[in-house]
Amino acid sequence: MPRPSKYTEEFRRDAVALVKSSPERTVASIARELGVNHETLRQWVKAADEQAAQQFTNGPFEGDSTVVGTIHGLPITGQAYAEQFGNWS
């Protein structure tokens, strides 16, 4: 059984957001500032990127009636997009 994290989900999300919003800074410098191991922070960022990619891949397309764009000025839904272009999965 893994031990519980000493960092809250909110802290992790905020740390990842700081990394994403500070492209001029290194992960190591941000980790030092936050008092977190740089590899730990790097793993959080990697996990957040993978989660975002998974949500995009499974995205709001197949079976979705949300308007995702327009073609020739006409709205196109997620379902229509999936039928036309596939769902990338």
Buried (B, 14 or more C-beta within 10 A) or exposed (E): EEEEEEBEEEBBEEBBEBBEEEEEEEBEEBBEEBEBEBEBBBEBBEEBEEEEEEEEEEBBBBEBEEEBEEEEEEEBBBBBBBEEEEBEE
